[in-house]
């Protein structure tokens, strides 16, 4: 049906809407993960220093030496994924509408935005936010568990041996 209605271009309905959603999502995801990770490691460092029994132990704790466990990475990843999914949810709605019913929404991002605004107001841009966050947070958490494990292993391989 797609081929007969739109030819090869029919398979790319909403492609630019997808890009308009995915690029900001990935930028927000990676940026918010690094910020969350940095804050988490600072808190972990403070806690370790507070629990240290001597000044020597406190001085030995450094944020640069701390690593995220799999659970830590999952938590930071879920936070980053939730934030990224939430702020890009309006873009996802636009992309979805353009992919599923482009003609009804004018075939462009601008016309789709206009129609949502006229018919649903500001709330229309938040439709689907909760399911999107619930869907994305766990997958981003899993991604960052793997990301941290690979990053830590690569760092170990490239460290000079004493």
C-alpha positions as CSV (number, residue, x, y, z in Angstrom):
1,X,0.0,0.0,0.0
2,X,2.8,2.4,0.8
3,X,4.5,1.7,-2.5
4,X,1.4,2.2,-4.5
5,X,0.5,5.4,-2.8
6,X,3.8,7.1,-2.5
7,X,6.5,5.1,-4.3
8,X,9.9,5.0,-2.7
9,X,9.2,8.4,-1.0
10,X,6.3,6.8,0.9
11,X,8.8,4.8,2.9
12,X,10.4,8.0,4.1
13,X,7.3,9.8,5.4
14,X,8.3,11.7,8.5
15,X,12.0,11.1,8.0
16,X,12.9,14.7,8.6
17,X,10.5,14.8,11.6
18,X,12.4,11.8,12.9
19,X,15.8,13.6,12.5
20,X,14.3,16.7,14.1
21,X,13.5,14.5,17.1
22,X,16.5,12.1,17.2
23,X,19.3,14.7,17.0
24,X,18.1,16.8,20.0
25,X,17.3,13.6,21.9
26,X,20.8,12.2,21.5
27,X,22.4,15.5,22.4
28,X,20.2,15.9,25.5
29,X,20.7,12.2,26.4
30,X,24.5,12.3,26.3
31,X,24.8,15.7,27.9
32,X,22.4,15.0,30.7
33,X,24.1,11.6,31.3
34,X,27.5,13.2,31.7
35,X,26.1,15.9,34.0
36,X,24.2,13.3,36.1
37,X,27.3,11.0,36.2
38,X,29.5,13.9,37.4
39,X,27.1,14.9,40.1
40,X,26.6,11.3,41.2
41,X,30.4,10.7,41.4
42,X,30.8,13.9,43.5
43,X,28.2,12.7,45.9
44,X,29.9,9.3,46.0
45,X,33.2,10.9,46.7
46,X,31.8,13.0,49.6
47,X,30.1,10.0,51.1
48,X,33.3,7.9,50.9
49,X,35.4,10.7,52.5
50,X,32.8,11.2,55.2
51,X,33.0,7.4,56.0
52,X,36.8,7.3,55.9
53,X,38.3,6.7,59.3
54,X,41.5,8.7,58.8
55,X,42.8,11.8,57.0
56,X,45.0,9.5,54.9
57,X,42.0,7.5,53.7
58,X,40.0,10.8,53.0
59,X,42.9,12.2,50.9
60,X,43.1,8.9,49.0
61,X,39.6,9.2,47.7
62,X,39.5,11.1,44.3
63,X,36.5,11.7,42.1
64,X,38.7,10.9,39.1
65,X,39.4,7.5,40.5
66,X,35.7,6.6,41.1
67,X,33.8,4.5,38.7
68,X,30.1,3.8,38.2
69,X,28.9,0.4,39.1
70,X,26.4,-1.2,36.7
71,X,23.6,-0.1,39.1
72,X,25.0,3.5,39.3
73,X,25.2,3.6,35.5
74,X,21.6,2.3,35.2
75,X,20.4,5.0,37.6
76,X,22.2,7.8,35.9
77,X,21.1,6.5,32.5
78,X,17.5,6.2,33.6
79,X,17.6,9.8,34.8
80,X,19.2,11.0,31.5
81,X,16.8,8.9,29.4
82,X,13.7,10.2,31.3
83,X,14.9,13.8,30.9
84,X,15.7,13.5,27.2
85,X,12.5,11.6,26.4
86,X,10.4,14.2,28.3
87,X,12.0,17.3,26.6
88,X,11.8,15.8,23.1
89,X,8.3,14.3,23.5
90,X,6.7,17.2,21.5
91,X,9.1,16.4,18.6
92,X,8.2,12.7,18.9
93,X,4.5,13.6,18.6
94,X,5.1,15.7,15.5
95,X,7.2,12.9,13.9
96,X,4.6,10.3,14.7
97,X,1.8,12.4,13.3
98,X,3.8,13.1,10.1
99,X,4.6,9.4,9.7
100,X,1.1,8.1,10.3
101,X,-1.1,10.8,8.7
102,X,1.1,13.3,6.9
103,X,-1.6,14.6,4.6
104,X,-3.9,15.5,7.5
105,X,-1.2,17.5,9.1
106,X,0.0,19.4,6.1
107,X,3.0,17.3,5.3
108,X,5.5,19.5,7.1
109,X,6.8,20.1,10.6
110,X,5.6,23.7,10.6
111,X,2.0,22.8,9.4
112,X,1.9,19.9,11.9
113,X,2.9,22.3,14.8
114,X,0.3,24.8,13.7
115,X,-2.5,22.2,13.6
116,X,-1.6,20.8,17.0
117,X,-1.5,24.3,18.5
118,X,-4.9,25.3,16.9
119,X,-6.7,22.1,17.8
120,X,-5.2,21.1,21.1
121,X,-3.2,24.0,22.5
122,X,0.0,23.6,24.5
123,X,-1.3,20.3,26.0
124,X,-1.2,18.7,22.6
125,X,2.5,18.8,22.5
126,X,2.7,16.8,25.7
127,X,0.4,14.0,24.5
128,X,2.3,10.7,24.9
129,X,4.9,12.0,27.3
130,X,4.4,9.4,30.1
131,X,4.4,6.4,27.8
132,X,7.5,7.7,26.0
133,X,9.4,8.2,29.2
134,X,8.4,4.8,30.6
135,X,9.5,3.2,27.3
136,X,12.8,5.0,26.9
137,X,14.2,5.2,30.5
138,X,14.9,1.4,30.8
139,X,16.5,1.1,27.4
140,X,18.7,4.1,28.0
141,X,19.7,2.7,31.4
142,X,20.7,-0.6,29.8
143,X,22.6,1.3,27.1
144,X,24.7,3.2,29.7
145,X,25.4,0.1,31.7
146,X,27.1,-1.3,28.6
147,X,28.7,2.1,27.7
148,X,30.3,2.4,31.2
149,X,31.5,-1.3,31.1
150,X,33.1,-0.8,27.7
151,X,34.6,2.5,28.7
152,X,36.1,1.1,31.9
153,X,37.6,-1.9,30.2
154,X,39.1,0.3,27.5
155,X,40.6,2.5,30.1
156,X,42.1,-0.5,31.9
157,X,43.7,-1.7,28.7
158,X,45.3,1.6,28.0
159,X,46.6,2.3,31.5
160,X,50.4,1.8,31.9
161,X,51.2,-1.2,34.2
162,X,53.2,-0.4,37.3
